[in-house]
Amino acid sequence: MIDTPHLDALAALVGDRHLLVDPADKARYEIGARYDEGRAAAVVRPATTAEVSAVVAYAVAHGLALVPQGGNTGLVGAATPDISGTQLVLSLDRLNRRPVVDPTNRTVEVEAGVRLSQLNGLLAEHELFLPIDLGADPMIGGMIATNTGGARYLRYGAMRRQVLGLEVVLPDAEGTVLDLRSGLRKDNSRLDLKQLFIGSCGALGIVTRAVLDVQRRPLQAATALLVPASDDAIPHLLGLVERGCGEYLSALEGMSRNAMARALGHVAQLRNPFARGEIPPYAILVELTRSWPAREGEASLETVLEQVLGELFEQEESLLADALMGRGEELWALRHSLSEGLRASGHVIGFDLSLRRSDLVAFRREVAGVLGAEFPELAICDFGHIADGGMHFNLVHPGSPDAGEIARVKDRVNDLVVSSYGGSFSGEHALGRANAALYARYTPARVRTLSHALRQVFGTGSVGSVAY
């Protein structure tokens, strides 16, 4: 709990209507996207950078803990309070003034509380878009704080590549506003401090505004589902598709049979694209895009993709069992429905893993053997961004596993990926309470010491959910 004088002071900073203390009003800020629920002392909703600064300064001066929150779509407990009831949620949802687009410079200045869909709706008027493809609809500040990646990382990279400048409120007693905004793509005149805040989960400072590099919207596209002849064919297919499609290639997404079956079985609007409805063991969604309209005499992307697939089928030892060209909307609908299908079919134990592409098949094979022997009740429903080594390794339990069983499963999988394969337990979801213990376990002590020292440079306030 937080004393009434503190609540009164915070209300004076943001207005009575925007300090939420009633349980019903706080509820949606306390519940995360996946089995994550805490209890906030209050929710503070500033509307401007100046108000964010004032709230942070007051909290630091009085030793109050803050948890910054954007769209609350994360899966690792980074944006929700713990169960102590002593933390303030600092919501950025009112920092959502209309973004300012500079179409000539191909940039946009946007506040932290603007949602991805809102931004892309505005950018579409200029035939531009922010090329981060996600199943959720997060806010821009949270995407920067977690360095969000997504399905088109292969072509466009994560948020770090999109950010040209930031405005950040530091966790110090002054609530210092650090203005690092710029529309420049090249500037080696100083240290690039903005990079420190991208992916820091708010611990080093709270992003309130950003200048983003945006891209030309695709005006042509072609998509297909590839069915590998075997698991061992997958890495070879990746390389050959990349070589054949070149710069047109924008996505390569892998989906396991278990994941696809649950989506098709629980999401009514989906159409099964496979012949006779037989779902293969694994499928790879391929997308090609171009940013200009079709030109007379120029081969269409469908033709390019068909030629590449034909070459794959003509290999002396075919790597493909099947290939299905299809409407992009339908194929992407299957990919984006996987998480919903898993949630509808049981209790999801989720992992956000990252491995070398060359290790993906070996890891999938080994972890299937380990879990099949030790936890046979779990169904492996993996999918993800196989072109960049990202794997959403989700397990579905048909019942309600207890906390001890979940902890044992997580320890087993994370230790295998980190200790045996040199991979990461957090490929793109960043750090939160859900994986804070993993950070302490697997991050070298020297790295943790330096990270903590860096945090002290920017301020000593208790901001964020991870103790760097």
N, C-alpha and C positions, 0 to 999 in steps of 0.2 A: 504494500500500500504506500501511497504518497500523501503527505500531509496536505490538508486543505489550503494552507497559505501558498504552497507550491502550485496547486491546481488553479487557485485564483490568479496567481502571477502569470501562468501560462495562458489562461483564458484572456487575460488583458493583452497578451501579445498577438493572439490570432483571432480573438472574438469568441464570445461565449458559445456560439453555435458550432464552432469548429474545434472545441475541446470536448471530446466524447468520453463520458464517464459511465453512462448507463450501460448495463450489460448487453441489452438488445442492440444498442448502437455500435458497441465495440465488436460484436460477434464476428462480423465478416472480416475484420482486420486481424482476428486472433486465430483463424482457421486457415491452414495452408492447403495446398493442392493435393497433397498425398499424406494422409494419416498424421498430420502435424497440427497440433492444437496447443495453444498456451493461454495465458491470462495476462492482459495488459492492465497496468495501473490506470492508464488513460490513453486515448488516441489524440494526437495533436496534428491539425491539418492546416499548415501555413499555405498561403496563396502566392507568396513572392519569395525571391531569394533573400530579401531583407528580413522577412519574417522567419525563414529557416535559420538565418544567422542569429537572430535574437533568441530563438528557442534553443539552439545549440549552445550559445553563450550562457544562457541561464542554467541549462542542464549541467554543463561542465562546472560552472561556478558553485553549484549546489550538490554535485556528486550524484546526479540522476543519470541512470542508464537509458540510452536511446537505441531503438532498433529502426533504422530507416526502412521504408516499405514503398515499393512502386505498385505494380499490378498484382502482386502476391500470387504469381503463377509458378514460382520456383518449387523445386521438389526436395530441397535439402534443409529446410527450416531456417534459411538465411534471413527471411523477412518477417517472421512471426516471433512474438515474445515467448519466453520460457514460462513455466508454470508458477513462478514465484509471485506473480502479481506486482512486481516492483519495477518492471521496465515500461518505459513509455514507447509506444509506436509512433514514429514520426512519418506520417503518410504524406507522400508527394503528389497525391491524386488531384490537388487543386492547382498545381503548376502545369497548366494545360492550355495556355494561350495559343492562338493560331500560329503555327510555324511560319517562318519567313523564308521563302524560297528565292534563291538567286539562280535562275535557270542558265544564265550565261556562264557563271562560275561552276555550275552543277553542284551546288551546295544548298544546305538548308540549316537554319538555326532553329532549334527546337527545345522546349522545356522538358524537364524530366518526367512530368506526369502525362505526357501525350502518348497514347497507345500506338502500337505499330500499325494497326489497321487504319487509324485516323490519319497518321502521317502518310501512309501509302495512298490513301484516298485523295489527299491533297496533291501529292507528287504526281499522281496519274494525270492531273490536268496539264502537266508539263511533259508528259511522256517519260517520267522519271520514276524510280522506286528505290527503296532501301532494301538491298538484296539479301536479307536474312529471313529464311523460310522456317517457320516454326509451327508446331501444332497448336500452341497457345497464342494469346494476344497480349503480350506484356507491354509495359511502359518503357520508354526509351531510357530513362535513368537506370532502371533495373537491368536492362540489356547491357548497358555500359558497365555497371558495377559487377556484372558476372561474366563479361566478355562473351556474350552469347554467340554460338556458332550457327548450327542448323544444317538443313539438308543441302544447301548450295555453297557450303564452305569450299568445296573443291574449286569452284570458279571464283568466288568473291571473298573468301576468308571470313573471319569472325569480326565482331564489332571493333576490335582493335584496328583493323584495316580501314574502317569507315570513319573513325573519329579524327577530325582535324583540330578541334579545339574544345575546351571544357571550361565551365564555370563551376567551382567547387567551394563548399563551405567546410572549413577545417574544424576538427574537434578540439578547439582551444577555448580559453576563457573569454576571448573576444568574438568567437564565431567568425573568424577571419574569412572573408570572401576572396578567394584566389581566382583571378580572371585570366584564364589561359585560352580564351577564345581566339580563333584565327580561321580565316578562309584560305590560308596558304597550304599548298601541298608540299612545298619545299621551304624549310627554314632551319638552317643549322647555326643560327646566331646564338643559341643558348641550349642548355639541357632541356630535353623534351619531357618535362615533368608530368605532362598529362598521362603518359604511359603508365605511371605509377598508380594512378587512380583507376584505370581500366582493369577490371577483374579483381579489385580489392574488397568487394562486397561492402563498401561504405566504411570500412575500418579506418582508412587513411583520410577520408573526407567524403562528404555527401554531394554527389553530382546534382546540380540544379538546372544546368543548361548545357547544350552541346552544339557544335557546328559539325555537321556530318557531310562526308563526301557521298553523293548518291549517284546512281547509275542510270543509263538509258533503259527504259522498259523493253523487254523482249517483245518483238512484233511478229516473230515466227517461232514455232516450237515443234518438236517431234519427240514422241515418247514411245518406249517399248518396255516389255517385261522379258528379261532373259532368264531361262531356266538352265543352270549349269548342268553339265553331264555328270558331275560329281563334285564333292566338296573341294577336292584337290584342283579342280579346274578354275575355281573362283579367282585366285590371285593372277593366273594367266589371263583370264578374261578381262580383269581390270586393266592390265597393261595394254592389251590389244585394242580394247575399246578406246582408251585414252589416245593411243597412237593413231587409230583410224579416224576418230572424231575431232581430234585436235582442239582448237580454241572454241569450237561450238559446244563442247561438253560442259554442262552445268551441274549435273547431279548423277551420282551412282549410289543408290540406296538398297541395302540388303534387307530381306524379310524372310524369316523362317516360317515353315509350314504351321507350327503351333500358333505363332502370332497372327498369321493371315487367317487361319481357321476361326480364331476367336473373334476377329473383326467381322468376318463374313457371317458368323453365326449370331452376332449380337447387335450389329448396326444395320437396321432394316433397309436403308436406302442404297446400300452397296450392291454392286453387280459382280458376280463371280466371273472373272475374265478368262479363266482357264478352260480348255477343251473338256467337255463332259463334266465340268465342275470338279475335276480331280486336282486338288491343290498339291503342287510339287514340294519336295523337301525344302527348297530354297529358291527364291526369285530375286532378281536384281532389276530395280527400276532405273532406266536410263533416260536422261533428258538432254536434248540438244536445243539451244536457243540462239537466235540472232536478233539484233536490235534494229534492223531496218526492214521495210516492207519487201515483199517478194519482187524481184527484178526479172524483166523479160530475158529469157535465155539462161538464167541462173538456176542450177539444180536446187530443188526444194530440199529442206532439211529431211523430209520423209525419204526422199531419194538417197540422200547421203547416208542416212541411218540404214536403209535397206541394203545399200551396197556394202556397208561395214558388216552387217549381219550375214550377208551372203558370203563374204570372205571368211567369216568365222566358221560357217557351216562347211566351207570347202577345205578347212584344215585337214591335214592327213589323219590326225586323230582329233575328231571333233570335240570341242570343249562345250558345245551347246547341245542340250537335249531338245530345247524348243525355244522359240522367240515369238512374242506376240506384240505386234504394233497396235496401238490403241489411242483413244482420245485422252489427252493429258488430264482433263478434269477427272475422268473416271479412275485412271491409274493412280493419280495423286490422292484421290479420295480414299482409296484403299490404304495407302501409306499413312495418311493422316488419321485414319480411324483405328490404327493398331492399339494405341494406348487406351482408347475408349473400350475396345473389345476386351482387353485384358482386365480392366477394372470391373467390367460386367460379369466376368467369369470366375472371380475369386479374389483372394487377398494377394496383392502384388508386392513382391519384394524386389525393389528396383535397384539397379546398378548403372552408373554412368561411367563406363570404362573407356580407356584409350590404350591402344596397342599399336605396335608397328604393323603395317599392312601384311608384311611377310609372316607375322605370328598369328593372324586372325584364325586361320583354319586349325592350326595346331592347338590354340587355346580352346576353341569351341569343342574340339574333339576331347581334349583332356578334361575340361570342366564338366562335360556331359558324363564322362565316366565316373568322375569323383562324386558328383551329385546323385547320379543314378545309384551308386553303391551306398551312400551315406544318407541321402534324403530322397528316397524314391517317390514320395508323394508330390514332389515339386515338378511342374511342367516348365521346361525351358522355352521361353517365348522371346527370343532375341531378335533385334532388328537394329538398323542404324546406318551410319554414314561410313560405309566400308571404304570409300575412296580416301578418307583421311584417317582411318583406323579407329573411328568412333563406334562404340557398340553400346546400345541401350540393352543391357543384359538383364532382362526382366524374368523373374520366376513367379509362377502363379500357384498358390496353395489353394486347394478346393475348399478348405475350411477356414478356421481362425487360429493360426499358429500363435503360440505364446511368445512372449518377449525373449525368453531364453533360446528358443529354437531359431527365431529370426537372427539373434545375435550370432549364434553358431554358424548359420548359413553365411551371413555377411563376412564373418572372420575368415571362413574357408575360401570364399571367392576372392575377396580382396587380397588375401595373402598370396593366393596363387597368381593373380594378375600382377601384383607389385613385386613380390619376391622372386617368382620363377620366370616372369616374362619382362620385367623392367617396365611395366606399364603404369598407368595412372588410375587411381580410384575415382577421380573427378575429371572427366574429359572436357565437359563444357557446362556443368551445372554449378561450378564454383564451390565455395565452402560455406557451410552453415552448421547449425547445431547437430544435424544428422550425421555429419562426417568430421566433426571437430576432433574426435578421438583418433580418427585415421590420420589426420594432419599431424597430431602429436606422435603417433606411432611410426609413420613412414617418412616424415620429413627430417632430414639430417639436423642434428642439434645446432650446428653452425648456421645453417640456413634460417632456422627458427630464431636464433639469437639476433642475426642481422635484420630479419624481418621485424622483430619486436623493436629494435633500436630505430629502424626507419619510421615505425609508427609513432614513436615518441617525438620525432622531429616535427611532425605535423600537429601534434596535440596529445594531451593525456586524458581526454574525455572518454568515457565508456560508450563507444558508438559501434554498432554492428554486433553480429552474433558469434564472431570467431575471434579468439584471443591470439592474434598474430604476435 
